[in-house]
Amino acid sequence: MTANTNQTDVIIAGAGPTGLMAALLLHKCGVSLRIFDKDEQQAHESRAFALQARSLELLEGLGIVDEFIKQGLISPGLKLYVNGHNAATMPVDDIGAEDSPYSFVLMLPQSQIEEIFIKELAKRGITIERNSPITGLTQNADTVTVTINQQGQERQFTAGYLIGADGSHSAVRTALGLTFAGDAYPQNFLLADCTISWPIEYSFIKLFIRETYFAAYFPIKGTTYGRVITASPATGDEEDTEASKLATTALPATLSEVEQALLNASGLSVKLTDPVWVARYRIHHRCVNKYSEGRVFVAGDAAHIHSPAGGQGMNTGLQDAANLAWKLAVVIKGHGGKELLATYNTERWPIGQKLLHFTDRLFSRMSSSNKLTSTLRNLLVPLVMKVASNVQRCRKKLFSFISELGIRYHANPFVLDNLSKTGSFSAQLSAGHRAPNAMYKRNHDVFGLINDYEFHVLALAKKALTEMEINEIAAQLDALPKDLGLPLHKHFIAHSLVGENEKIIQAENNQVFTNYGLSYANPLGLFLVRPDGYIAYRADDLNIANLAKFCELFSGKKPG
């Protein structure tokens, strides 16, 4: 065995969407890295294919969202077919626009998603070291050393930290001895990415239920090419290997099998041709007992796998990467410490569990082949969808969940609501929530100020301030540190009694105050927004001194 003396800040195992996102974010933060993948080449199957609003916001922060949208297909929503008839329609392209630029689901195959990521990394001088499976790891108080098999030769590489984004059969997770509790669904599922001919339109996502049958269609490209997923009778073939007992493993299937299963579920005249990928598999729902051990972290499918219900899996992995990368960067640059890194597990593990439970319940009920359960499903689901699609509050709540905009991290040492009185804010927004977008003047929104994966302070004043008040608050903002391991930017958005003032951004649109919960009863707000876009600190005043004490946490100090 030969040792490699080159040391880097972070090693990433796995070049799927989660690992590639982590690599881009770490590089943006000025962190050195190497990324290894066990496969000889990039996957060409579509695999995951739905990008949600929160993921698109993260991609905007990296300056690459336009390329994804250019190549993708915007789906307007979901249609439910029962016994061959359109029983309910749920549009999603007209909700959420008030606080996100991306009020839709973008359909784009994982192969294309990875290709865009890889090209962007190449522009930044980062290449993926392929055919390099991890065969072991050790760690101590200061470093992690991984053993990697390259062309039959085992080599060792050392880094400060390791991210295991190496999929559902993760070697990193196994080496750490983490549990991966869960199970497989009782049904087998058939999948085909292919050309589809039928007498209905192609743009909406579709669910088909008929008798005890179930199928789903997802548009991918053009008017005909998409993905079909159908339930199929269990054969037991997927239990032949130990690997398939622990995570999803695709096995061969025929296009005619998928076509017949889709015909059974839809009751329509359908024809499938030109397959790109056809497979039979068992879907698992599993989650690790913790997301980190020492200097090693797991993310994406290495940490959680679940049903495709809601198109959440890949997007959750991208958010794992966004939550972790800045924390590693802050610590590597000599700020923060173990306490900050520990919040990766305390924040992301509950999200994984919540997602697992939700998708499990939804998928189990929708795909059940039990006759009584199927009969109830076929009666109740159309009614529920019709009610939900006609009640704006229900639609917004559903979009908030599916888009992952509604994720909230609960209070921890680095998430603080510092309020002088209960109920001072009018909106359902608090520390730990994602910072929403909002217009503050013509053609200018908050994301234009804060969406760049760095720290930002938003000082908001709905009431008109005097020149003396503006000067005092601006001076206190200027005294805040310029970085917390990553740059810290300050934005003072206010109404003014003296008109234009170079020390503030004059608010011309009250949406910024409304979306951030300010009112005439409580016209002041102070927010620290983390690089991943979540609110770390919120106050119902403009007491900058209190914020400065909180910021000391990110410098590895306890607030004095």
C-alpha positions, 0 to 999 in steps of 0.5 A: 500500500502506498501513501499519498502525502497530498492533504486536502480540506475535505474528501467527498465520496460519491459524485451524484447530485449530493456530492457534486453540490457539496463540491461546488459549495465548498469550492465557492467557500474557498475550501480545497477538496477531492471528489472520488466515485466508485463508478468508471463513468457518470450514470446515463439513466435518468434516476431522480428527475424533479428539482423543487423550488428550494433546490432551484434557489440554491442553484441560483446562489451558485449562478447556474440555475438558468442552465438547469431551467434551459434544459428542463421542463416546467410541470404545471401540476398533478392530475389524478386519473381514476378508472381512466378518467381525469378525476382531479387536477392540482395546479402548482405553478400559480402558488408560492410566487410571492416568496420564491422565484420558482413556484413550480417543479422542474423536470430534468433527468439526473444524468443531465443534472450531474452533467451540468454540475460536472461541467461547472466543476471543470470550469473551476478546475475540479475533476472527479476521480473515478473508478476509485471505491473507498475500501476503508477509513480511519480518523483521529482528532485532527484528520480522516484517512481513506483507503481507495482502490485505484486501478487495483492499487490501494492508496491512502488520502488524508483530509480534515473531513470526509463527506460520504455522499456515496449512495444507498449502498454507502461504503462510508456509512458501513465503515462508520458502523451506522445503522440504516433502519427501515424496510422494503415496501412489499410490492415490486415496482417497474420503471421505464424511461421511454416514449409514450403514446396515449390519448391524453396530454403530457405536461402534467404529472399523472397518477393512475388508480384503477381497481387494485392497480397503481401507476405514475407518469412524470414528464421529462422531455418533449411531448412523448418522453417521460417516466412510467412507474407501476406496481407489480406483483412480488416475485422475491427476485430482489431478495437474492443478494445481501445488498438488495436487502439493504437498499434499492437495487435495480434488476432487468425488466421488459418494456412489455411488462411496464406497458401492461402494468400501465394499461391495467392502472390507467384503463387507457390505450397506451403504447411504450417504445424506445426505452432508455432505461427499464428496470424492476426494483424494490423501494426501501425506506431507511434512515441512519441513526445519526448523520455524523461520527467525528470528522465524517458526515453522511448525506443524501442517499447514504443517510436516507432513502425513501419512496419517490412520493413527492420527488423529495429524495434528491432535493433533500440530499442537495439541502443536506449538502447546503446545510453542511458545506458552509459549516465545514468552511467556517470551521476550516477557516478557524471560526466556529468549532465542534458545536457548529458541526454538531448542528448538521445532525441536530438539524438534518436528522429530524428532517430526514425522519419527517420526510421518511414518515410522510412519504411512507404513509403517502406511498403505502396508501397510494400503491397498496394492492389490498382490495379494501384499501384500494377501494377506499383509496379510489373513492377518497383520494379524488375528493381530497384532491378536489378540496385541496385544489380549491382551497388556497390555504391547502394548496399553499401548505402542500406546495410549501412541503413539496417545494421544501420551502417550509423546512424549519430548523428548531432552536439550537445554540446557533438558531435564536429568536430574541424577541422583546414581546410574544407575538410581536411578528405578524407572519409565521416566520421565525429563526430556523425558517428559510428567509423568504424572497420579497420585493423591496423596490421596482425590479429588486428583490431580497434574493438579489441581496442575500442569495450568494451562500454567504452571511447577511444581516437584514435590518428592516424598518417599516416605520419612517426613521429620522436622520439621527436614527439612520446614522446611529443604526448604520454606524452600529451595522458597520461595526459588525465583523466583516466575516464570520468565517465567510463574508458578512454583508449588511443591508439596511432597508427602511422608510425614511423621514428625510427621503433618500439616504445613502446609508439605507436602501429606501423601501419602495415596496412593502412586500419586504416588510410583510414577508418578514412579519413586520407590521405597524404594531411592530415595525422593526426587525433584525435578521441574520441569514446563514449561507444556506438561506435560513434565519439564524437570528431574529429580533423585533428591534434594531439592537445591533449589540445583541446581534453582535454577541450572537455573531461571536458564536460563529467565531468560536466564542461564547457570547459575552 
